[in-house]
Amino acid sequence: NTQFTVGYLGAYGPDKGVKYLLQAGGALTLEGAELWLAGAGSENLEKLVRQYVPAGKVRLLGWVEDPYEFYQHLTVYVQPSVCEGFGIEVAEAMACGRPVICSTGAGAADLVIPQREKATFLLPTVPGLTVQPANAISLAAALRLMYAHYQDLPSMGQAARDVARQLTWPEIEDRYEAIFHNRLHI
């Protein structure tokens, strides 16, 4: 029995896409699969959760004091955003060595090699998968793919950690400066 813990940490507004993560919850019928929802407000989602996710497959954790500890319990981190800026949680999960599934509606999707959900042979070398925003079918397919390739997840986690190690302030500053100069044609 493989433990496959999928997690989300953050806010619960319509832009966050948690609805689509819950709709993809049918993928959590897989043996050993469980969804952990953390962040202020998650404890109030029970009614919505019951509509989509099988009983006993979700933990509603509410506010977590230590995000690092939360990430340590996960197999995969999911950022299902419809449309939002960067979102630090993806980088945090990657820094903890967790592979990610990130919607292209999140700015942090730039950290993940795009459109890899169908490229199974590349899984051990990428930090995660990207999926279409507001698309529960795409998200469920990515969850199932990661579950089916459980043995590749440690390698993906290492690739995620390697990407996160590059996110130093000097590196970010250089990237912003390059974008700025490029846009101004300097």
Solvent accessible surface area in square Angstrom, and as a share of the most:
residue,aa,sasa,rsa
1,N,158,0.81
2,T,47,0.27
3,Q,97,0.43
4,F,1,0.00
5,T,3,0.02
6,V,0,0.00
7,G,0,0.00
8,Y,0,0.00
9,L,18,0.09
10,G,16,0.15
11,A,53,0.41
12,Y,50,0.19
13,G,29,0.28
14,P,135,0.85
15,D,61,0.32
16,K,37,0.15
17,G,2,0.02
18,V,9,0.05
19,K,99,0.42
20,Y,48,0.18
21,L,2,0.01
22,L,0,0.00
23,Q,61,0.27
24,A,2,0.02
25,G,0,0.00
26,G,32,0.31
27,A,1,0.01
28,L,2,0.01
29,T,90,0.53
30,L,45,0.22
31,E,117,0.53
32,G,17,0.17
33,A,3,0.03
34,E,27,0.12
35,L,0,0.00
36,W,25,0.09
37,L,0,0.00
38,A,0,0.00
39,G,3,0.03
40,A,65,0.51
41,G,23,0.22
42,S,0,0.00
43,E,91,0.41
44,N,118,0.60
45,L,27,0.14
46,E,98,0.44
47,K,149,0.63
48,L,57,0.29
49,V,12,0.07
50,R,165,0.60
51,Q,114,0.51
52,Y,70,0.27
53,V,9,0.05
54,P,44,0.27
55,A,106,0.83
56,G,75,0.72
57,K,39,0.17
58,V,28,0.16
59,R,116,0.42
60,L,48,0.24
61,L,66,0.33
62,G,5,0.05
63,W,173,0.61
64,V,27,0.15
65,E,153,0.69
66,D,66,0.34
67,P,49,0.31
68,Y,134,0.51
69,E,98,0.44
70,F,8,0.03
71,Y,1,0.00
72,Q,67,0.30
73,H,97,0.43
74,L,7,0.04
75,T,22,0.13
76,V,0,0.00
77,Y,0,0.00
78,V,0,0.00
79,Q,4,0.02
80,P,4,0.02
81,S,0,0.00
82,V,49,0.28
83,C,95,0.57
84,E,35,0.16
85,G,53,0.51
86,F,88,0.37
87,G,20,0.19
88,I,102,0.52
89,E,36,0.16
90,V,0,0.00
91,A,10,0.08
92,E,58,0.26
93,A,0,0.00
94,M,0,0.00
95,A,55,0.42
96,C,12,0.07
97,G,8,0.07
98,R,44,0.16
99,P,4,0.02
100,V,0,0.00
101,I,0,0.00
102,C,0,0.00
103,S,1,0.01
104,T,59,0.34
105,G,16,0.16
106,A,4,0.03
107,G,29,0.28
108,A,0,0.00
109,A,10,0.08
110,D,133,0.69
111,L,16,0.08
112,V,2,0.01
113,I,69,0.35
114,P,85,0.53
115,Q,100,0.44
116,R,71,0.26
117,E,24,0.11
118,K,176,0.75
119,A,17,0.13
120,T,50,0.29
121,F,167,0.70
122,L,45,0.22
123,L,0,0.00
124,P,50,0.32
125,T,97,0.56
126,V,4,0.03
127,P,5,0.03
128,G,0,0.00
129,L,0,0.00
130,T,0,0.00
131,V,2,0.01
132,Q,93,0.41
133,P,51,0.32
134,A,48,0.38
135,N,44,0.22
136,A,19,0.15
137,I,147,0.75
138,S,16,0.10
139,L,3,0.02
140,A,10,0.08
141,A,52,0.41
142,A,0,0.00
143,L,1,0.01
144,R,111,0.41
145,L,29,0.14
146,M,0,0.00
147,Y,52,0.20
148,A,68,0.53
149,H,41,0.18
150,Y,82,0.31
151,Q,128,0.57
152,D,24,0.12
153,L,8,0.04
154,P,99,0.62
155,S,51,0.33
156,M,0,0.00
157,G,2,0.02
158,Q,78,0.34
159,A,18,0.14
160,A,0,0.00
161,R,74,0.27
162,D,61,0.32
163,V,35,0.20
164,A,15,0.11
165,R,155,0.57
166,Q,99,0.44
167,L,42,0.21
168,T,68,0.40
169,W,204,0.71
170,P,89,0.56
171,E,62,0.28
172,I,38,0.19
173,E,116,0.52
174,D,87,0.45
175,R,100,0.36
176,Y,151,0.57
177,E,94,0.42
178,A,61,0.47
179,I,95,0.48
180,F,116,0.48
181,H,66,0.29
182,N,97,0.50
183,R,177,0.65
184,L,96,0.48
185,H,163,0.73
186,I,137,0.69
